[in-house]
Amino acid sequence: MKDKQSTNKIFMVEPEVFFMNPQTASSNHYQLDDKHENSNQILDSAIQEFKKFKNCLESNGVEVIALKGSSECPDHIFPNWFITFENKTFQIFSMLAENRRLEKTPEMINYLKQDYELTEDMSNLESENKFLESTSSMVFDRTNRIVYLTVSPRANAELAKEWCTRNNYELVMFETESHAGSPIYHTDVLMYVGTTAIGVCFDVIKSEYRDHVREMTNKHHEVIEIKKEQLLDFCGNCLEVPNKNGELLLAMSSRAFNSYSDEQKLKLAKHFNKIVHSDIPTIEKYGGGSARCMIAELF
């Protein structure tokens, strides 16, 4: 029996601190400097945006587990250091930024261990400068056992190959070029996979890889193409989440929703019962991540 693509239960982290993380700035070109802003106001705004997004998901029938973040982790709001699987196992991954490594708190790991068996922890690879940042670096087609990955400072090609071989996933690896001319830091910035649809921006994939990615994404799904400019509005940073009735929702930010064209929304409406969105401008501006980055799936 094939794995489900998505789950009704998700994990989120309410920030204890929030600011532009200087340790991630070299690879994340979507976050903006906050040095002229009031740090307390930024945190207050981020907490309010977090709560509204959480409430939005819950009011649409999604089960949300929310834990409190650490005061040492400005990016704790983006819990992308672990993966859970339907067989009730989980794995922990290696993170590039030193303060992001601290996100793997004993409290959160112990919380996960209540329901999941830890089968692999790649944290030791951080000392070897080998990074693979979980569901941000790897976008999963769980049903067809395919991983999509763009190589970046946060996604080591050899490590990705080894992981996919070990875990029986086919790897579709490619290179990208962002608006800043460097690789896109996380694959989930440019694509997402749903049960019957894939949203993807082919424009940023280097031409020598494009045909293969196009072929693979079209194999099992209808493809909704995202324009290069729309990535700046986080249109690729979305996640399919079923509600308690099994209806498929697509979660995104209001900025992304407003950037989608009417034609794109009509295509999405064939695959999702509803687009749920919430306004998270502070989180997007200073964190350089959006709705999908804020959600970890609990299978």
TIDRENTOR-328585 format. One record per atom (N, C-alpha, C, CB): residue in one letter; x, y, z. Coordinates in steps of 0.001 Angstrom, whole numbers, padded with zeros to 6 digits, always signed. Glycine has a CB too. Example, Ala and Ser with C-alpha at 12.3 -4.5 7.8 and 13.67 -1.06 7.14 Angstrom:
A+013190-005690+007800/A+012300-004500+007800/A+013200-003300+007800/A+011308-004473+009046/S+012850-002250+007080/S+013670-001060+007140/S+012900+000030+007870/S+014084-000598+005725/
end
This chain:
M+000841-001201+000000/M+000000+000000+000000/M+000881+001257+000000/M-000954+000003+001233/K+000507+002214-000845/K+001316+003430-000970/K+001121+004360+000228/K+000965+004169-002264/D+002159+005144+000490/D+002086+006120+001579/D+001149+007268+001205/D+003493+006664+001917/K+000563+007877+002229/K-000232+009088+002015/K+000719+010254+001715/K-001133+009404+003267/Q+000238+011193+000924/Q+001049+012364+000614/Q+001051+013356+001770/Q+000539+013039-000655/S-000069+013448+002482/S-000179+014515+003484/S-000883+014012+004737/S-000933+015723+002905/T-000790+014811+005788/T-001346+014420+007085/T-002130+015572+007716/T-000223+013964+008032/N-003128+015209+008507/N-003993+016183+009166/N-003365+016774+010430/N-005314+015538+009511/K-002261+016169+010901/K-001651+016597+012162/K-000310+017279+011876/K-001457+015385+013126/I-000167+018496+012372/I+001065+019237+012091/I+001681+019802+013374/I+000785+020373+011099/F+002951+020146+013259/F+003788+020599+014375/F+004255+022013+014052/F+005016+019631+014618/M+004079+022914+015007/M+004533+024298+014819/M+005263+024771+016076/M+003330+025241+014495/V+006085+025797+015918/V+006861+026316+017052/V+006602+027815+017197/V+008389+026037+016861/E+006040+028175+018351/E+005828+029599+018643/E+007156+030233+019030/E+004776+029791+019781/P+007540+031332+018389/P+008877+031886+018644/P+009024+032525+020025/P+009208+032909+017592/E+010143+032241+020650/E+010516+032922+021889/E+011306+034183+021541/E+011350+031982+022820/V+012078+034088+020452/V+012779+035245+019871/V+012542+035179+018364/V+014345+035241+020223/F+012648+036334+017698/F+012540+036343+016241/F+013223+037586+015698/F+011057+036290+015789/F+014186+037359+014819/F+014869+038465+014140/F+015574+037900+012914/F+015888+039189+015096/M+016076+038780+012079/M+016821+038346+010897/M+018065+037596+011356/M+017205+039562+009988/N+018137+036328+011034/N+019246+035490+011503/N+020499+035766+010672/N+018869+033985+011428/P+021516+036399+011253/P+022726+036708+010470/P+023465+035454+010009/P+023670+037574+011293/Q+023250+034339+010705/Q+023963+033110+010353/Q+023393+032433+009101/Q+023919+032140+011519/T+022204+032854+008669/T+021616+032245+007474/T+021612+033199+006270/T+020192+031794+007773/A+022046+034432+006493/A+021919+035464+005459/A+022721+035160+004190/A+022360+036791+006018/S+023842+034456+004326/S+024682+034222+003151/S+024021+033295+002131/S+026012+033638+003580/S+023120+032417+002583/S+022469+031501+001647/S+020997+031827+001401/S+022586+030095+002159/N+020354+032546+002325/N+018934+032878+002174/N+018802+034322+001698/N+018163+032668+003515/H+018472+034484+000405/H+018373+035834-000169/H+016952+036377-000136/H+018879+035830-001598/Y+016108+035750+000667/Y+014723+036195+000780/Y+014468+036920+002096/Y+013780+035011+000653/Q+015452+036893+003006/Q+015294+037593+004277/Q+015927+038977+004185/Q+015924+036783+005435/L+015347+039943+004880/L+015836+041318+004825/L+016414+041734+006167/L+014712+042276+004413/D+017345+042680+006116/D+018027+043155+007316/D+017033+043889+008236/D+019211+044088+006933/D+017201+043687+009539/D+016276+044319+010493/D+016974+045286+011437/D+015564+043257+011302/K+018209+045691+011111/K+018995+046445+012102/K+018423+047823+012431/K+020401+046609+011604/H+017557+048354+011559/H+016970+049666+011851/H+015571+049541+012460/H+016907+050509+010576/E+015175+048305+012799/E+013832+048083+013326/E+013876+047807+014830/E+013155+046916+012591/N+012747+047974+015475/N+012623+047706+016909/N+012443+046205+017124/N+011429+048501+017529/S+013384+045593+017840/S+013380+044136+017978/S+012156+043614+018721/S+014628+043688+018693/N+011686+044367+019709/N+010489+043941+020455/N+009246+043961+019571/N+010271+044846+021679/Q+009177+044985+018731/Q+008023+045085+017820/Q+008041+043949+016806/Q+008020+046447+017088/I+009229+043612+016313/I+009348+042503+015357/I+008877+041204+015997/I+010808+042358+014862/L+009330+040948+017215/L+008923+039721+017913/L+007420+039711+018163/L+009681+039581+019247/D+006875+040820+018643/D+005431+040888+018910/D+004632+040610+017642/D+005049+042269+019483/S+005063+041212+016547/S+004363+041002+015265/S+004452+039550+014833/S+004948+041910+014167/A+005653+038960+014981/A+005847+037565+014571/A+004961+036623+015394/A+007329+037163+014720/I+004857+036885+016692/I+004015+036033+017549/I+002546+036159+017151/I+004196+036410+019042/Q+002105+037386+016897/Q+000709+037581+016486/Q+000432+036897+015145/Q+000381+039088+016390/E+001368+037007+014216/E+001192+036357+012911/E+001181+034840+013057/E+002307+036786+011939/F+002056+034326+013911/F+002092+032884+014181/F+000736+032414+014708/F+003214+032544+015199/K+000215+033122+015700/K-001057+032718+016327/K-002215+032769+015341/K-001368+033617+017528/K-002234+033798+014493/K-003309+033917+013494/K-003237+032778+012482/K-003227+035276+012765/F-002029+032437+012051/F-001871+031342+011096/F-002286+030011+011736/F-000407+031267+010594/K-001856+029796+012965/K-002233+028583+013700/K-003755+028502+013834/K-001564+028559+015103/N-004379+029601+014222/N-005840+029632+014374/N-006548+029396+013046/N-006284+030972+014965/C-005970+029941+011988/C-006531+029756+010645/C-006555+028273+010282/C-005715+030554+009594/L-005457+027581+010545/L-005382+026147+010253/L-006377+025371+011119/L-003945+025619+010484/E-006388+025676+012407/E-007277+024953+013325/E-008752+025180+012987/E-007005+025385+014767/S-009110+026397+012638/S-010512+026697+012313/S-010947+026023+011019/S-010721+028205+012202/N-009977+025563+010224/N-010275+024827+009000/N-010131+023315+009171/N-009371+025298+007888/G-010056+022868+010444/G-010095+021439+010709/G-008759+020729+010700/G-010957+020805+009734/V-007673+021476+010891/V-006342+020872+010956/V-005916+020778+012422/V-005305+021700+010124/E-005350+019650+012808/E-004860+019487+014185/E-003442+020051+014282/E-004887+017980+014619/V-003231+021000+015181/V-001930+021661+015326/V-001356+021396+016715/V-002059+023185+015081/I-000142+020872+016763/I+000617+020752+018007/I+001615+021907+018008/I+001346+019334+018133/A+001531+022794+018980/A+002423+023956+019026/A+003261+023927+020299/A+001614+025271+018945/L+004571+023935+020124/L+005479+024020+021260/L+006155+025387+021255/L+006535+022880+021218/K+006695+025759+022413/K+007354+027059+022552/K+008825+026937+022148/K+007229+027589+024010/G+009315+027917+021401/G+010688+027903+020921/G+011703+028291+021992/G+010820+028827+019751/S+012981+028232+021592/S+014095+028553+022491/S+014567+029985+022282/S+015262+027578+022272/S+015057+030600+023352/S+015553+031981+023263/S+016881+032075+022515/S+015714+032567+024659/E+017472+030934+022194/E+018736+030924+021445/E+018543+030747+019943/E+019626+029823+021963/C+017283+030614+019515/C+017026+030189+018137/C+016090+031153+017402/C+016431+028785+018127/P+016638+032106+016647/P+015776+033075+015945/P+014940+032461+014826/P+016622+034176+015371/D+015324+031278+014336/D+014568+030614+013272/D+013761+029422+013775/D+015508+030158+012183/H+013543+029344+015081/H+012828+028183+015633/H+011411+028072+015078/H+012777+028270+017160/I+010875+029185+014612/I+009536+029217+014026/I+009444+028352+012767/I+009144+030654+013696/F+010616+027996+012205/F+010680+027147+011012/F+011207+025760+011402/F+011587+027796+009914/P+010344+024838+011822/P+010830+023547+012340/P+011144+022550+011223/P+009794+022941+013285/N+012276+022759+010553/N+012612+021853+009442/N+013918+021104+009690/N+012712+022637+008135/W+014019+020535+010887/W+015209+019743+011221/W+014873+018259+011403/W+015861+020287+012497/F+013606+017890+011203/F+013232+016479+011353/F+012172+016094+010330/F+012719+016200+012779/I+012016+014788+010142/I+010972+014229+009282/I+010303+013087+010037/I+011558+013735+007909/T+008976+012995+009923/T+008268+011821+010439/T+007710+011017+009262/T+007120+012242+011418/F+007495+009740+009514/F+006985+008836+008479/F+005771+008081+008990/F+008077+007847+008031/E+005013+007536+008039/E+003786+006805+008383/E+004036+005575+009250/E+003076+006384+007124/N+005247+005003+009164/N+005552+003813+009978/N+005942+004183+011412/N+006685+003006+009328/K+005653+005452+011766/K+005885+005966+013121/K+007378+005990+013501/K+005114+005117+014129/T+008211+006331+012525/T+009621+006607+012788/T+009881+008075+012466/T+010559+005665+011946/F+011000+008598+013019/F+011421+009944+012628/F+012935+010004+012528/F+010906+010996+013634/Q+013403+010986+011780/Q+014831+011185+011581/Q+015179+012647+011834/Q+015255+010759+010156/I+016402+012862+012288/I+016910+014204+012586/I+018024+014526+011596/I+017428+014304+014067/F+018070+015792+011144/F+018968+016167+010049/F+020033+017185+010473/F+018159+016732+008899/S+020977+017383+009593/S+022087+018304+009857/S+021752+019692+009314/S+023404+017777+009222/M+022049+020709+010111/M+021706+022089+009779/M+022967+022922+009600/M+020812+022702+010868/L+022939+023832+008628/L+024117+024652+008315/L+024434+025673+009420/L+023899+025382+006991/A+023471+026490+009795/A+023725+027560+010770/A+023874+026983+012174/A+022587+028603+010742/E+024872+027449+012893/E+025116+026912+014245/E+023934+027146+015177/E+026370+027544+014846/N+023299+028323+015072/N+022167+028551+015984/N+020922+027779+015548/N+021844+030047+016064/R+020912+027280+014307/R+019792+026420+013889/R+019988+024988+014407/R+019659+026416+012339/R+021216+024610+014675/R+021469+023283+015248/R+020886+023172+016650/R+022975+022990+015281/L+020787+024320+017327/L+020250+024347+018693/L+018732+024150+018722/L+020608+025669+019368/E+018097+024220+017548/E+016641+024039+017479/E+016225+022624+017867/E+016136+024356+016073/K+017163+021683+017751/K+016876+020277+018067/K+016939+020089+019580/K+017883+019315+017345/T+016005+020686+020282/T+016047+020685+021754/T+015669+019311+022299/T+015097+021765+022330/P+016211+018942+023467/P+015820+017676+024099/P+014311+017589+024322/P+016547+017509+025431/E+013685+018725+024665/E+012241+018725+024918/E+011463+018329+023657/E+011784+020116+025410/M+011863+018904+022520/M+011141+018598+021275/M+011423+017175+020800/M+011526+019599+020175/I+012662+016748+020934/I+013005+015367+020541/I+012247+014377+021423/I+014546+015121+020648/N+012201+014648+022721/N+011466+013763+023631/N+009973+013768+023349/N+011713+014170+025072/Y+009458+014927+022941/Y+008043+014987+022563/Y+007781+014055+021376/Y+007628+016445+022212/L+008641+014128+020370/L+008477+013275+019188/L+008628+011798+019542/L+009494+013659+018109/K+009522+011520+020478/K+009773+010119+020861/K+008578+009459+021547/K+010976+010048+021780/Q+007630+010256+021996/Q+006420+009671+022587/Q+005632+008865+021552/Q+005528+010776+023181/D+005691+009303+020287/D+004902+008647+019238/D+005744+008028+018126/D+003952+009634+018637/Y+007026+008399+018068/Y+007869+007964+016951/Y+009172+007365+017453/Y+008160+009135+016008/E+009651+006390+016717/E+010966+005813+017010/E+012025+006565+016195/E+010996+004273+016687/L+013054+007043+016866/L+014150+007728+016173/L+015044+006682+015502/L+014979+008614+017168/T+015104+006713+014166/T+015879+005709+013438/T+017185+006255+012865/T+015047+005139+012324/E+017313+007577+012797/E+018575+008144+012298/E+018722+009580+012771/E+018639+008080+010753/D+019940+009924+013187/D+020269+011290+013592/D+021570+011679+012882/D+020410+011413+015168/M+021466+012607+011959/M+022624+013007+011144/M+023331+014241+011690/M+022187+013270+009717/S+023038+014609+012933/S+023644+015815+013512/S+025169+015766+013513/S+023147+016013+014929/N+025734+014559+013643/N+027197+014434+013676/N+027845+014914+012382/N+027593+012987+013937/L+027086+014955+011282/L+027647+015393+009994/L+027868+016902+009952/L+026726+014978+008849/E+027312+017612+010921/E+027522+019065+010968/E+029000+019392+011159/E+026689+019696+012103/S+029709+018552+011918/S+031148+018777+012135/S+031959+018510+010869/S+031660+017885+013274/E+031338+017800+009895/E+032008+017529+008610/E+031540+018493+007522/E+031749+016079+008165/N+030747+019500+007917/N+030179+020465+006969/N+029352+019795+005873/N+031290+021282+006336/K+028572+018790+006272/K+027648+018124+005349/K+026228+018375+005848/K+027950+016578+005242/F+025438+019034+005018/F+024124+019474+005476/F+023017+018973+004543/F+024082+021005+005575/L+021899+018618+005162/L+020700+018214+004423/L+019530+018614+005308/L+020688+016646+004079/E+018903+019728+004957/E+017954+020348+005887/E+016516+019835+005694/E+017984+021865+005716/S+016405+018523+005857/S+015096+017881+006014/S+014102+018239+004909/S+014508+018257+007345/T+012857+018520+005311/T+011780+018737+004343/T+011856+020090+003644/T+010452+018611+005029/S+012835+020911+003992/S+013065+022145+003238/S+013987+021885+002062/S+013658+023234+004144/S+015053+021107+002312/S+015967+020737+001229/S+015343+019700+000312/S+017281+020206+001797/M+014587+018778+000905/M+013971+017695+000148/M+012460+017892+000109/M+014327+016320+000763/V+011917+018019-001095/V+010465+018080-001263/V+010003+016686-001657/V+010041+019157-002341/F+009098+016133-000855/F+008722+014724-000967/F+007463+014496-001787/F+008529+014145+000397/D+007563+013609-002760/D+006394+012949-003317/D+006354+011612-002592/D+006464+012791-004920/R+005650+011582-001461/R+005674+010397-000597/R+004989+009204-001267/R+004996+010703+000746/T+003899+009456-001961/T+003130+008371-002559/T+003948+007613-003612/T+001849+008921-003187/N+004715+008344-004402/N+005497+007725-005478/N+006977+007586-005126/N+005355+008537-006749/R+007311+007900-003867/R+008668+007743-003318/R+009721+008443-004180/R+009015+006257-003189/I+009465+009736-004396/I+010397+010584-005141/I+010767+011770-004250/I+009773+011068-006508/V+012046+012126-004247/V+012524+013328-003559/V+013047+014308-004602/V+013637+012980-002511/Y+012562+015540-004547/Y+013074+016620-005393/Y+014028+017468-004558/Y+011905+017495-005977/L+015187+017791-005130/L+016191+018522-004347/L+017025+019430-005238/L+017103+017546-003597/T+017130+020693-004832/T+018083+021585-005483/T+019333+021672-004609/T+017460+023005-005723/V+020475+021498-005248/V+021755+021536-004531/V+022015+022972-004073/V+022931+021016-005437/S+022435+023111-002812/S+022724+024435-002249/S+023658+024243-001071/S+021411+025184-001814/P+024136+025319-000455/P+024964+025143+000742/P+024258+024351+001841/P+025376+026495+001281/R+022924+024279+001783/R+022158+023560+002809/R+021692+022180+002339/R+020954+024386+003224/A+022095+021791+001136/A+021672+020490+000598/A+022847+019864-000147/A+020428+020641-000351/N+023554+018984+000564/N+024738+018323+000026/N+024321+017207-000935/N+025617+017756+001172/A+024854+017243-002153/A+024440+016295-003200/A+024730+014847-002810/A+025147+016623-004514/E+025932+014579-002316/E+026295+013187-001967/E+025456+012674-000808/E+027789+013089-001608/L+025225+013543+000162/L+024418+013157+001321/L+022981+012846+000888/L+024429+014281+002390/A+022461+013644-000027/A+021104+013411-000532/A+021015+012071-001264/A+020676+014557-001471/K+022029+011776-002080/K+022048+010486-002799/K+022074+009323-001812/K+023275+010405-003748/E+022941+009435-000811/E+023055+008361+000185/E+021741+008182+000948/E+024203+008662+001173/W+021117+009310+001326/W+019878+009229+002084/W+018787+008545+001253/W+019423+010636+002522/C+018665+008945-000008/C+017614+008380-000864/C+017843+006890-001117/C+017552+009135-002202/T+019095+006485-001283/T+019398+005062-001463/T+019015+004280-000213/T+020897+004857-001786/R+019395+004818+000945/R+019114+004160+002221/R+017618+004035+002497/R+019777+004922+003349/N+016874+005031+002074/N+015454+005095+002428/N+014526+004743+001266/N+015120+006474+002932/N+015120+004273+000180/N+014332+003782-000955/N+013473+004867-001607/N+013443+002646-000504/Y+014087+006021-001879/Y+013445+007091-002632/Y+014243+007344-003906/Y+013331+008389-001780/E+013542+007664-004978/E+014214+008094-006211/E+014539+009574-006074/E+013322+007826-007485/L+015769+009938-006370/L+016202+011332-006226/L+016162+012055-007571/L+017624+011397-005632/V+015462+013180-007593/V+015472+014072-008756/V+016220+015326-008315/V+013995+014410-009273/M+017490+015397-008692/M+018368+016472-008216/M+018660+017445-009350/M+019688+015896-007647/F+018703+018721-009013/F+018915+019731-010049/F+019570+020966-009433/F+017572+020109-010738/E+019988+021874-010285/E+020571+023137-009821/E+019643+024287-010188/E+021986+023359-010433/T+019689+025320-009367/T+018815+026473-009570/T+019617+027772-009520/T+017698+026494-008512/E+018979+028830-009984/E+019569+030169-009883/E+018482+031127-009420/E+020188+030634-011254/S+018705+031737-008269/S+017713+032645-007696/S+017794+034026-008334/S+017906+032756-006184/H+016917+034924-007898/H+016935+036315-008371/H+018261+036993-008034/H+015768+037107-007755/A+018975+036448-007030/A+020264+037031-006628/A+021433+036387-007387/A+020471+036866-005107/G+021130+035400-008238/G+022180+034778-009052/G+022851+033565-008422/G+023218+035785-009356/S+022471+033239-007198/S+023057+032089-006498/S+022004+030980-006391/S+023577+032501-005074/P+022385+029774-005931/P+021403+028703-005804/P+020292+029068-004815/P+022091+027413-005363/I+019079+028629-005097/I+017988+028802-004139/I+018281+027911-002932/I+016591+028450-004785/Y+018165+028482-001746/Y+018673+027814-000542/Y+017890+026575-000150/Y+018668+028771+000602/H+016581+026565-000407/H+015735+025423-000067/H+014821+025086-001239/H+014902+025714+001203/T+014635+023802-001482/T+013783+023358-002584/T+012334+023771-002362/T+013874+021842-002750/D+011891+023849-001100/D+010485+024183-000853/D+010158+025646-001121/D+010126+023848+000566/V+011158+026433-001547/V+010895+027799-001995/V+010284+027775-003396/V+012195+028643-001982/L+010662+026789-004204/L+010258+026781-005606/L+009250+025710-005979/L+011446+026621-006448/M+008921+024778-005038/M+007953+023748-005402/M+007293+023101-004193/M+008623+022692-006231/Y+006125+022535-004447/Y+005428+021721-003452/Y+004707+020598-004188/Y+004422+022582-002602/V+004478+019507-003463/V+003828+018331-004042/V+002546+018039-003265/V+004783+017094-004023/G+001435+017943-003988/G+000170+017523-003402/G-000186+016126-003883/G-000951+018517-003753/T-001355+015657-003504/T-001784+014316-003897/T-001939+014201-005412/T-003100+013959-003208/T-002525+015217-006033/T-002755+015153-007489/T-002152+016330-008255/T-004239+015095-007767/A-001558+017291-007555/A-000986+018468-008224/A+000395+018796-007668/A-001917+019684-008067/I+001221+019347-008535/I+002536+019864-008128/I+002633+021313-008577/I+003709+019006-008737/G+003015+022188-007657/G+003336+023568-008015/G+004846+023681-008134/G+002774+024584-006961/V+005327+024233-009249/V+006781+024292-009449/V+007143+025467-010356/V+007306+022963-010056/C+008284+026059-010064/C+008828+027128-010910/C+009970+026566-011743/C+009314+028337-010051/F+009699+026309-013017/F+010746+025796-013911/F+011754+026884-014285/F+010118+025212-015182/D+011322+028161-014230/D+012166+029269-014682/D+013510+029329-013957/D+011436+030576-014493/V+013516+028943-012666/V+014752+029073-011878/V+015617+027817-011927/V+014414+029395-010433/I+015094+026750-012542/I+015872+025516-012687/I+016790+025665-013900/I+014934+024262-012841/K+018059+025357-013732/K+019010+025518-014837/K+018583+024650-016023/K+020451+025146-014383/S+018797+025185-017224/S+018211+024612-018440/S+018563+023146-018657/S+018653+025402-019633/E+019769+022726-018241/E+020178+021340-018488/E+019411+020335-017623/E+021668+021192-018237/Y+018727+020813-016588/Y+017958+019929-015701/Y+016452+020027-015947/Y+018259+020262-014245/R+016049+021075-016651/R+014628+021429-016706/R+013748+020331-017309/R+014457+022696-017502/D+014190+019757-018402/D+013366+018740-019078/D+013126+017530-018182/D+014034+018292-020385/H+014168+017131-017461/H+014019+015964-016587/H+013040+016257-015445/H+015389+015542-016016/V+013157+017440-014846/V+012237+017806-013757/V+010817+017913-014308/V+012668+019151-013086/R+010678+018468-015496/R+009350+018586-016118/R+008737+017198-016347/R+009447+019358-017463/E+009562+016299-016847/E+009097+014932-017108/E+008655+014241-015814/E+010208+014112-017792/M+009453+014370-014760/M+009157+013690-013496/M+007922+014279-012807/M+010364+013775-012559/T+007793+015598-012828/T+006637+016218-012155/T+005338+015909-012892/T+006828+017743-012053/N+005413+015747-014204/N+004215+015451-014998/N+003806+013979-014947/N+004445+015854-016434/K+004665+013153-014416/K+004442+011702-014432/K+003180+011295-013667/K+005647+010987-013841/H+002980+011873-012485/H+001889+011451-011607/H+000948+012594-011225/H+002457+010831-010357/H+001216+013818-011675/H+000473+014984-011202/H+000145+015950-012340/H+001269+015708-010123/E-000859+016790-012094/E-001014+017974-012937/E-000068+019040-012384/E-002518+018485-012966/V+000640+019715-013278/V+001626+020707-012849/V+001031+022111-012954/V+002918+020601-013698/I+001128+022853-011869/I+000766+024272-011862/I+002069+025053-011887/I-000122+024657-010602/E+002311+025729-012992/E+003582+026446-013144/E+003548+027785-012410/E+003897+026671-014633/I+004633+028031-011693/I+004798+029270-010932/I+005861+030111-011633/I+005196+028981-009435/K+005616+031395-011747/K+006578+032283-012411/K+007713+032663-011455/K+005869+033556-012930/K+008844+032990-012049/K+010044+033352-011269/K+009750+034498-010293/K+011201+033754-012216/E+009028+035511-010778/E+008734+036680-009936/E+007843+036289-008755/E+008055+037790-010771/Q+007010+035262-008954/Q+006091+034850-007889/Q+006820+034200-006708/Q+005054+033883-008447/L+008034+033717-006952/L+008793+033135-005841/L+009115+034189-004788/L+010089+032491-006354/L+009260+035430-005217/L+009538+036514-004262/L+008333+036760-003353/L+009909+037815-005013/D+007169+036288-003767/D+005962+036361-002933/D+005657+035005-002288/D+004755+036832-003776/F+006627+034096-002344/F+006543+032779-001673/F+005428+031883-002218/F+006329+032978-000186/C+005145+032003-003519/C+004105+031165-004125/C+004501+029689-004195/C+003788+031670-005519/G+005772+029392-004061/G+006205+027998-004061/G+006243+027385-002677/G+007555+027888-004686/N+006065+028202-001653/N+006215+027738-000265/N+004848+027412+000342/N+006941+028809+000593/C+004234+026357-000204/C+002886+025953+000188/C+002909+024495+000634/C+001879+026158-000980/L+001838+024060+001301/L+001761+022673+001756/L+000325+022177+001721/L+002334+022536+003171/E+000160+020972+001174/E-001141+020306+001236/E-001367+019762+002646/E-001231+019161+000185/V-002533+020087+003211/V-002913+019581+004536/V-004385+019157+004477/V-002677+020673+005662/P-004692+017893+004790/P-006108+017501+004840/P-006757+018028+006123/P-006254+015952+004759/N-008055+018320+006061/N-008759+018654+007299/N-009332+017379+007924/N-009892+019689+007030/K-010040+017523+009019/K-010511+016340+009748/K-011517+015521+008947/K-011136+016759+011065/N-012105+016120+007906/N-013040+015397+007039/N-012349+014774+005831/N-014139+016330+006570/G-011015+014933+005764/G-010267+014369+004649/G-010237+015244+003415/G-010832+013059+004291/E-010825+016437+003508/E-010767+017367+002368/E-009360+017956+002283/E-011841+018510+002510/L-008872+018106+001062/L-007503+018591+000885/L-007472+020114+000846/L-006888+018015-000400/L-006698+020687+001760/L-006476+022127+001806/L-005074+022427+001291/L-006666+022679+003249/L-004870+023628+000786/L-003525+024083+000444/L-003225+025299+001301/L-003393+024415-001088/A-002224+025165+002166/A-001866+026255+003084/A-000781+027119+002462/A-001392+025695+004451/M-000970+028421+002550/M+000024+029384+002036/M-000164+030705+002766/M-000116+029583+000478/S+000701+031652+002496/S+000541+032979+003091/S-000423+033808+002238/S+001917+033698+003222/S-000969+034855+002822/S-001857+035754+002066/S-001084+036451+000949/S-002501+036806+003007/R+000176+036730+001196/R+001011+037338+000150/R+001097+036422-001069/R+002429+037638+000692/A+001305+035136-000819/A+001350+034171-001919/A-000004+034077-002608/A+001781+032787-001407/F-001080+033988-001807/F-002424+033879-002358/F-002732+035055-003284/F-003459+033807-001230/N-002376+036250-002853/N-002662+037451-003651/N-001796+037544-004902/N-002461+038694-002807/S-000694+036823-004905/S+000207+036833-006060/S-000193+035804-007119/S+001632+036571-005606/Y-000935+034781-006715/Y-001416+033783-007673/Y-002429+034426-008625/Y-002054+032570-006934/S-002354+034087-009906/S-003301+034607-010892/S-004633+033859-010773/S-002724+034475-012333/D-005673+034434-011328/D-006986+033784-011332/D-006909+032441-012063/D-008048+034700-011996/E-006137+032401-013130/E-005987+031163-013897/E-005320+030071-013051/E-005164+031423-015176/Q-004288+030455-012316/Q-003616+029491-011437/Q-004554+029009-010335/Q-002354+030116-010817/K-005345+029917-009785/K-006280+029557-008713/K-007355+028590-009220/K-006941+030823-008130/L-007784+028766-010467/L-008759+027844-011049/L-008175+026440-011157/L-009211+028339-012434/K-006914+026363-011546/K-006241+025052-011626/K-006115+024430-010237/K-004838+025195-012275/L-005728+025238-009248/L-005594+024730-007884/L-006940+024229-007351/L-005031+025823-006960/A-008023+024897-007746/A-009359+024530-007249/A-009782+023132-007701/A-010390+025552-007721/K-009159+022621-008751/K-009462+021249-009204/K-008855+020198-008275/K-008942+021035-010634/H-007855+020601-007504/H-007094+019640-006695/H-007246+019837-005190/H-005644+019727-007051/F-007675+021040-004795/F-007789+021355-003369/F-009180+021896-003068/F-006706+022377-002941/N-009775+021424-001980/N-011111+021900-001611/N-011099+023375-001242/N-011661+021083-000450/K-009952+023815-000709/K-009867+025209-000269/K-008405+025625-000141/K-010606+025407+001078/I-008132+026870-000475/I-006829+027459-000153/I-006992+028200+001171/I-006316+028429-001304/V-006207+027825+002169/V-006247+028539+003451/V-004988+029389+003550/V-006357+027542+004669/H-005187+030653+003883/H-004023+031549+003920/H-004152+032548+005053/H-003863+032288+002582/S-003007+033013+005512/S-002946+033975+006605/S-001813+034950+006310/S-002738+033262+007986/D-001932+036154+006803/D-000946+037193+006509/D+000221+037093+007503/D-001601+038609+006569/I+001427+036855+006988/I+002611+036693+007854/I+003781+037561+007350/I+003041+035192+007909/P+003547+038863+007121/P+004569+039709+006487/P+005867+039852+007269/P+004011+041057+006259/T+005779+039935+008596/T+006996+040089+009405/T+007853+038834+009315/T+006641+040387+010881/I+007201+037684+009429/I+007910+036405+009371/I+008570+036240+008010/I+006948+035229+009649/E+007856+036585+006951/E+008419+036467+005600/E+009573+037441+005388/E+007335+036713+004548/K+009399+038656+005861/K+010403+039704+005616/K+011729+039408+006305/K+009877+041051+006088/Y+011680+039085+007581/Y+012924+038923+008339/Y+013382+037468+008456/Y+012751+039501+009717/G+012459+036535+008266/G+012829+035120+008317/G+013202+034547+006963/G+011703+034323+008895/G+012685+035187+005895/G+012970+034689+004560/G+012316+033358+004262/G+014434+034567+004373/G+011293+033018+005042/G+010517+031795+004821/G+009053+032125+004986/G+010942+030660+005799/S+008191+031198+004520/S+006769+031490+004557/S+005985+030337+005184/S+006254+031775+003150/A+004760+030143+004731/A+003827+029236+005404/A+004335+027804+005508/A+002516+029239+004684/R+004849+027264+004405/R+005287+025872+004443/R+006435+025692+005438/R+005718+025407+003041/C+007339+026676+005476/C+008499+026604+006388/C+008077+026513+007851/C+009400+027825+006194/M+006880+027020+008164/M+006406+027065+009544/M+005735+025778+009995/M+005454+028200+009710/I+005627+024806+009068/I+004866+023588+009348/I+005749+022362+009208/I+003657+023476+008413/A+005757+021520+010235/A+006347+020184+010119/A+005195+019187+010213/A+007446+019918+011240/E+005268+018136+009407/E+004166+017184+009341/E+004372+016028+010333/E+004024+016639+007910/L+003289+015661+011005/L+003315+014540+011948/L+002462+013403+011369/L+002787+014978+013371/F+003109+012452+010723/F+002407+011328+010097/F+002089+010245+011112/F+003239+010744+008957/
end
